[in-house]
Amino acid sequence: MKRLPVKWMIALCFISPLMAADQYSLVIDAGSSGSRIYIYQVVPNQHDDLPAVTYVDSTSVNPGISDYNADPAAAKANLQKLIDFAKSKVPAAVQKATPLRLMATAGMRMPIRTERDQIMTDVNAFFSADGSFSYKGGVILAGSYEALYSWVALNYSNDQFDPAQAREGIMEMGGASTQIAFHRKKPFKHHYVARAYRGKAYNIYARSYLFMGQVEAMKLSVDSPCYPKKYPMDFGFGTGNFDDCSNEIMERFNSICENMEHGRGPHCIFKRPVKSRANIAYFAVPAFKETFEFFGLTPDVDLNELAAQGRDFCSMDWEAVQAKYPDIHPFFLKTFCYNAAYFHTLIKEGYGFEDRGAKILPNDGSWTLGAVIDTHMGNEPAEYKAGRKPKT
């Protein structure tokens, strides 16, 4: 075998370790309440075509970039904090070559288009001018890709897409949107993304429902039955009835979804439920997890038990609730009646689960891991496009 020139061999002694061990990838999750930068170390082709991706660190700033126009100077200062944090974690020698992506989620899907466009123009200009890292641009991420990335992150974390292992589905509950993703052998007609990992093809149903995250859903559908009995409201008191709350949630969403552009209002999920696969495990993150843990329903969740626990909690007097849970702030404590009713209704009537169907398990992963894997394999993130108002 012909030997390399001495000068090449000397250069490789310095370059190879750097290339093999010190590749990084940065993703900013620009959410509804704040922005968090995630730092990952990446070693290519460690699992066939898949890289080995290791979480390094993360930090967040508040508020989110959706508030950028209200105070541009403060927003830029927050973005600079993210850059400075990343520079403290990524070796200086590889910073210029380290990809940085900003992916805005549901909080940026809600403002009107002109506001969204202006914010993204300003944010992109900031990172391009900074130049500390190899900025690949910012995008308001399509909800389906947020679901896809969560699915990729979950299954990668479990077994690095071992072709012999069964894949799992994911349900995600955020503040402004909720997502579901799962796969099957036969392609779907709509709302799916095709991917191949380690030589195996996957048809992934990946969908997001805007305005149906925990916080936004409460704004649209909460009423007195959804608060514990005698909870003081602006007009009267909570009546604490789990079943009435569930019925009101469905009626409220069904009454408004057909007359609103999908980009500005909720989808008609209760009229057109998802046909989920019931023979695979589903991991539920993150607000799902908090509520399931509150009711003692982890790691496995039975929807019948969720309803039973919800009925008991909702029917308690507010004073008794506070006495029973003194360590939980009333601002959060009051939401568990609604959460139980909404999550039960969404999972059963919207996502199409049987009472004792698929398992729902907690998971602490971040979709940004899936974004790093997918983009590393040459796939670009899809941009959000608002739906059209249905014809009447």
C-alpha positions, 0 to 999 in steps of 0.5 A: 500500500502506498504511503501518504506523504509525510506532510499529510501524515503530520496534518492528519495527526492534528486534524483527525482527532478534532474531526472525530471527537469534536463535532458539535451541533446547536439547536435553539428551541424558540418556544411560546414562553422562552428560548432554549439552546441545546448543545450536542456532540456529534460523531458521524456514522456510528450506528450504520448511517446514524451519528452518535449524538450526545447531549452536552448542555442547555440553557434558556432565556425568557420571554420567547421571540414571539415578544421580540417586537415589543422590546427588540433590545431586550430580545437581542440581549437574550439571544446574545446570552444563548450565544455566549453560553454556547461559546463557553461549551463548544471548543473555540477551534470548532465554533466556526464550523459548528452548525447553529439552527433556530427552530421556532415552535407553536408560540411563533405559529400564532402571531399574524403572518406579517408579525412572524415574518418581521420577527424572523427577519430580525432574528436571522439578521442577528445571528448572521451578523454575530458569526460565532457559529455556522448559522444555518438559518431560522425557521418557524417549524411546521408542527408535523416536524416538531412531532417527527423530531420528537418521534425520532428523538424517542426511538433513537434514545431507546435503541438507536433505531435498531432495525430488529426493535419495534418503534414507539409512538409519542404524544406531546403536550406543550403550552400552545400545541399538542403533537402525536407521531407514530408509524406503520408499514402502509403509507398514510394518505395525509400528514405523514413523513417518510424516513429511512434509518439504518436501512429500514423505511418508516412511514410516520404519521406526524401531526400538530394541533395548534391552539390545543396545547395546555395553556391555549386550550384552557383559554378557549374551553375552560369553564366553572365545571373545570375548576374544583368546587368553590374555587373563586372565579371572576364570575361565581365559583367552580362547580367541579364536575369532571364529566361536565368539563369534558363535555364542554371541552368537546362542545366548545372546540367543535363549535369554533374549529370549523369557522377558523383558519387552522393557523388561527384556531384549533383543528376539528380533532373531536369530529375527525379523530386520529386513528392511533395504533393501539398495539405500540407504546406511547410516550407522553411528554411533558405536561402529560407527564406532570399531570399523570404523576400528580395523580399517581398514574406513572409509569403506566396510565389507564384512562379509566383510572385517569377519569376516576382520579379526575372526578374525585379531584374536581369534586373536592372543595377548593379549601380541602384541595389546598389543605391536601396539597400545601406544597403546590402553588394554587396557580398550578393546583387549580389546573389539575381538574381541567388537565385531567378532563382535557387530557382524558378527552383528547387522548380518548376522543381525539387521539382515538385510544381505547380505555385500556389500549396503548400504554402511555409512558413518561419520557423526558427527551427533547425534540431537538435531539431528533432535529440534530439527527434528521438534519445531520442526515441531510434533511431540512426542516419544513416551514410552517404554513397556515391552513386555509379557512374552511369553506362554509 
